[in-house]
Amino acid sequence: MRETETGSQAQAGAEAILVEALSKTYQVPEREGGFGAAVRSFFRRRYKNVEAVQHVSFSVGRGEVVGFLGPNGAGKTTTLKMLSGLLHPTGGTAHVLGHSPWERSTDFLTAITLVMGQRSRLSWDIPAADSFLLNQAIYRISDTDFKATLNELDELLELSPIMRKPVRNLSLGERMKCELAAGLLHRPQVLFLDEPTIGLDITAQARIRSFLQEYNRRTGATILLTSHYMADVTSLCQRIIIIHHGQLKYDGGLTDLSRRIAPFKLIGVALGEVRECDLSCYGDLMKTENADGKQYIQVPAAQVTEITARILQDLPVHDLTIEDPPIENIIERAFNE
């Protein structure tokens, strides 16, 4: 299933992110349980090597929004930390806007941001507005640029009602909006977003997605996004990169992945007359009837027209739909394969 070609926007000279054979290996101490093992490990500690990222290569074009997917422990966050300069790799190279991330030059640090849904950059006991002022001082943003950027972020995220409250009093969705604003005050050209909607309710997730779409449209910023919510990926990303066990498994479009991994369609049938009907003769019968009263069968994509015609001819159909398999199922199959 391995794909190596990258998106059409990542042309030579147009890459915002260029990664070549990037690797990260951790030395992790290990010992058996018990007091005796604890004493022995004090004098002779044993380690094992854990290859978090293994020879990963890809590029991301300027202005692209790319989903970076994988199961827990796949190496996604480790890769983002290397690309943002927080970790030094064991091997390989990477360039972000022409900079080597782990050199942590001022030009590089002012051109990128890393927002992690499970980590806070805001001071807990003071209003978010004070943390914004601190970021203004750290990045040496002029008063004029700071006010203009903050007004624009306020327009997109509706910050005014919440940024003067202590951060500890904000809901998770409100805090995440302030986290994004704090990470964008210096107008970075590259955004590394690690689970930015984790734990948020459906409404808050939709608002964050809408904001990121509009921010990308207005600024042309490059976004590399990790998320376990497939709605984030389908609404924001035309291209995805899948990493599993530290290795790159797929780099390409969602549609192409669907054709390769799940070349079938789902036909939903609601009958006009209440009666028992076995649809298994037309395709693989899916799980129980949905709330809309439809039964679903899975059929090869190439046979959809033929099977649909047979169903309409044989049965008293009240409603019929043809759907792609859920993206969650496709991604799960990709992980497993």
Residue pairs with C-beta under 8 A, 6 or more apart in sequence:
1 249
1 250
1 260
1 261
1 334
1 337
2 248
2 249
2 250
3 250
3 251
3 252
4 57
4 251
5 251
5 252
6 58
6 59
6 60
6 61
6 239
6 251
7 60
7 61
7 64
7 66
7 238
7 239
7 252
7 253
8 61
9 61
9 62
9 63
9 64
10 59
10 60
10 61
10 64
11 61
14 61
14 62
15 59
15 60
15 61
15 62
15 95
16 60
16 61
16 62
16 63
16 64
16 96
16 97
16 189
16 190
16 222
17 58
17 59
17 60
17 83
17 94
17 95
17 96
17 190
17 222
17 224
18 59
18 94
18 95
18 96
19 56
19 57
19 58
19 59
19 79
19 83
19 92
19 93
19 94
20 57
20 92
20 93
20 94
21 55
21 56
21 57
21 91
21 92
21 93
22 53
22 55
22 56
22 57
22 79
22 82
22 89
22 91
22 92
22 93
22 94
23 51
23 53
23 54
23 55
23 56
23 89
23 90
23 91
23 92
24 51
24 52
24 53
24 75
24 78
24 79
24 82
24 87
24 89
24 90
24 246
25 49
25 50
25 51
25 52
25 90
26 49
26 50
26 52
27 47
27 48
27 49
27 50
28 47
28 48
28 49
28 50
29 41
29 45
29 46
29 47
30 46
30 47
30 48
31 37
31 38
31 40
31 41
31 45
31 46
51 246
52 75
52 78
52 246
53 75
53 78
53 79
53 82
53 89
53 243
53 246
54 75
54 245
54 246
54 247
55 91
55 92
55 247
56 75
56 79
56 92
56 243
56 246
56 247
56 248
57 92
57 248
58 241
58 248
58 251
60 66
60 222
60 224
61 222
62 189
62 220
62 222
63 216
63 220
63 221
63 222
64 222
64 223
64 239
65 212
65 216
65 222
65 223
65 225
65 236
65 237
65 238
66 223
66 224
66 225
66 237
66 239
66 240
66 241
67 225
67 226
67 227
67 232
67 233
67 236
67 237
67 239
67 240
67 241
68 76
68 79
68 80
68 224
68 225
68 226
68 240
68 241
68 243
69 76
69 226
69 227
69 233
69 240
69 241
69 242
69 243
69 331
70 76
70 226
70 242
70 243
70 244
70 335
71 244
71 335
74 243
74 244
74 245
74 246
75 243
75 245
75 246
76 194
76 226
76 243
77 116
77 194
77 226
78 87
79 243
80 114
80 192
80 194
80 224
80 226
81 87
81 114
82 88
82 89
82 94
82 101
82 102
83 94
83 96
83 101
83 192
83 224
84 101
84 112
84 114
84 192
85 101
85 102
85 103
85 104
85 108
85 109
86 114
87 102
88 102
89 102
93 100
94 100
94 101
95 101
96 108
96 111
96 112
96 190
97 108
97 111
97 112
97 189
97 190
99 105
99 107
99 108
99 111
100 108
101 108
101 112
110 139
110 186
110 188
111 188
111 189
111 190
112 188
112 189
112 190
112 191
112 192
113 183
113 184
113 186
113 188
113 190
113 191
113 192
114 183
114 192
114 194
115 121
115 179
115 180
115 183
115 191
115 192
115 193
115 194
115 196
116 194
116 195
117 176
117 194
117 195
117 196
117 197
117 198
117 199
118 194
118 195
118 198
120 167
120 175
120 179
121 131
121 179
121 182
121 183
122 128
122 131
122 167
122 175
122 178
122 179
122 182
123 130
123 131
123 134
123 167
124 166
124 167
124 168
125 166
125 167
125 168
126 166
126 167
127 163
127 164
127 165
127 166
127 167
128 159
128 162
128 163
128 164
128 165
128 167
128 170
128 178
128 181
128 182
129 163
129 164
131 167
131 178
131 182
132 146
132 150
132 163
132 181
132 182
132 185
135 141
135 182
135 185
135 186
136 146
136 185
139 185
139 186
141 149
141 185
141 186
145 187
146 185
149 184
149 185
149 187
150 159
150 181
150 185
152 218
153 159
153 180
153 181
153 184
153 185
154 160
156 211
156 214
156 215
157 177
157 180
157 181
157 207
157 211
158 177
159 177
159 178
159 181
162 170
162 174
162 177
162 178
163 178
163 181
165 174
167 175
167 178
170 178
172 199
172 200
172 204
173 200
173 201
173 203
173 204
173 207
176 196
176 197
176 200
176 204
176 208
177 207
177 208
177 211
179 196
180 196
180 208
180 211
183 191
184 191
184 215
187 219
188 221
189 219
189 221
189 222
190 221
190 222
190 223
190 224
191 221
191 222
191 223
191 224
192 224
193 212
193 223
193 224
193 225
193 226
193 227
194 226
195 226
195 227
195 228
196 208
196 212
196 225
196 227
196 232
197 204
197 205
197 208
197 209
197 227
197 229
197 232
198 227
198 228
198 229
200 208
205 229
205 231
205 232
209 231
209 232
209 235
209 236
212 223
212 225
212 236
213 235
213 236
215 221
216 223
223 236
225 232
225 233
225 236
225 237
227 233
230 326
230 327
230 328
230 331
233 240
233 254
233 327
234 254
234 327
237 254
238 253
238 254
239 251
239 252
239 253
239 254
240 250
240 251
240 252
240 253
240 254
240 257
241 248
241 250
241 251
242 248
242 249
242 250
242 251
242 331
242 334
242 335
243 249
244 335
249 334
250 257
250 334
254 327
257 330
257 334
258 324
258 325
258 327
258 330
259 301
261 330
261 333
261 334
261 337
262 325
262 329
262 330
262 333
263 300
263 301
263 302
264 298
264 299
264 300
264 301
264 325
265 298
265 299
265 300
265 301
265 304
265 322
265 323
265 324
265 325
266 286
266 296
266 297
266 298
266 299
266 322
266 323
266 324
266 325
267 282
267 283
267 296
267 297
267 299
267 304
267 307
267 308
267 311
267 320
267 321
267 322
267 323
268 290
268 292
268 294
268 295
268 296
268 319
268 320
268 321
268 322
268 323
269 279
269 294
269 295
269 296
269 297
269 311
269 315
269 317
269 319
269 320
270 292
270 293
270 294
270 295
270 317
270 318
270 319
270 320
271 277
271 315
271 316
271 317
271 318
272 316
272 317
272 318
273 316
277 295
277 315
278 285
279 285
279 295
279 297
279 311
280 297
282 297
282 299
282 307
282 310
282 311
283 297
283 298
283 299
283 307
284 297
284 298
284 299
285 295
285 296
285 297
286 295
286 296
286 297
286 298
287 296
289 295
290 296
294 319
294 321
297 307
298 325
299 307
304 322
308 320
308 322
311 317
311 320
312 320
